Amino acid sequence: METTCVIAGGGPAGAMLALLLARAGVDVTLLEKHADFLRDFRGDTIHPSTLQILDEIGLGEAFHRLPHRKAHTLSMRTDDGEVPIADLRRLPGKYQYIAFVPQWDFLDLLTREAAAYPNFHLLMNAKVVDLVRHDGAVRGVRYRDERGEEHEIRAVLTVAADGRHSDVRRAAGLAPKRFGAPMDVVWFRLPRAEGDPEQPFLRASAGRLMVAINRETYWQLAYIIPKGGFAALEAKGVGELRREVGRLLPFLGGRTGELHGFDQTGVLSVEVNRLTRWHLPGLLLIGDAAHAMSPVFGVGINLAVADAVAAANVVGPALLRGRVPAAVLARVQRRRKVPTIVVQTAQRVVQDRLIRPALAGPVGRIPALTRVPAVRSLVPRFIGLGVLPEHVRLPLREKRSQQMDRTGPAQDRVQ
């Protein structure tokens, strides 16, 4: 099989890049190693920067028809009271909130829209096992399907968007620089009830941290534990986790019995890393494959989408000409490297100055920095819009092959 661009990984970066290239008339094949996008406890915070991008490609209204929850403010609740973190209503533009939406719905939206273009191909159950090389350059991938049979796809450009455990990155022999993290995250959910808080918040107490996200009918909770500490928590039994919830969030105390065991949880091993080089001849890495982000600020999806938009803007015209020189791939890294470094640096500061001490003992008094005008303005911009917001500049050239219902299931998937 031959294509112009093959993308490994059907997450936010891969799906967005595939859609943008398909719209521009590039023949693109997207590989997803799972049978569907249904994975629980994945990043699902869509920030104003990404909402603006969806508007630019005509998907703003379709996105807002998905089940979602808007958060206009972010705060921290300590034993001394509530400390505001950011008020997104201070942002310019019409998107002054973070939208919480299940990631699978977001990915279905992008791939369903991409499927309207005849030059887009989606292969599910396709796990990359190796790269195709020719004359010192990457020229595609080998993948294994659900039957265990291997196939080859040759391409002008191969893009790795397959996450922090990237198979493509490993096959290319690239290893990121690791910066470490003091914590892991245990995800689980408990029912909501009338009278519960409306907005998401971080709860901090002596030796304990928990993030609470309102998902309309339930709370999505993130219990932050010391790095590598899940085995110790599990050894204490689920009753200990229930007690921790009761101590930190008393309003949930009567509902912790809904948590029956650790099989109802998911564990995120937090990692912050970054490749020194994001490209090789014929190969580009974006999103978590190039730089794994901490969950601090909840910006992972939005950094990945920004990478995809920048990549489409830069490599799209070259792909239409049928050749992507190394200098073009280097431009993508130059464009996205600084925003990535700035965000990762801010995440590491929060991890080292707030999370690490909080997990070790009493939480000191948190100053209300939002009283400072500059902070009150900059923090919402940093969280909501990012360091370098991207905008879609690759022109729409390919006509949609059909009038697809943007609320219906994706069609024309290549299995």
Secondary structure, DSSP 8 states (H G I E B T S, - for coil): -EEEEEEE--SHHHHHHHHHHHHTT--EEEE-SSSSS--SS---EE-HHHHHHHHHTT-HHHHHTSS-EEE-EEEEEETTEEEEEEEGGGSSSS--SEEE--HHHHHHHHHHHHTTSTTEEEESS-EEEEEEEETTEEEEEEEE-TTS-EEEEEEEEEEE-S-TT-HHHHHHT---EE---SEEEEEEEEE--TTS--S-EEEEETTEEEEEEE-SSEEEEEEEEETT-HHHHHHH-HHHHHHHHHHH-GGGGGGGGG---GGG-EEE----EE-S--EETTEEE-GGGT----SGGG-HHHHHHHHHHHHHHHHHHHHHHT---HHHHHHHHHHHHHHHHHHHHHHHHHIIIIIHHHHHS-------GGGSHHHHHHHHHHHHT-SS-----S---S--SS---TTS-----B-
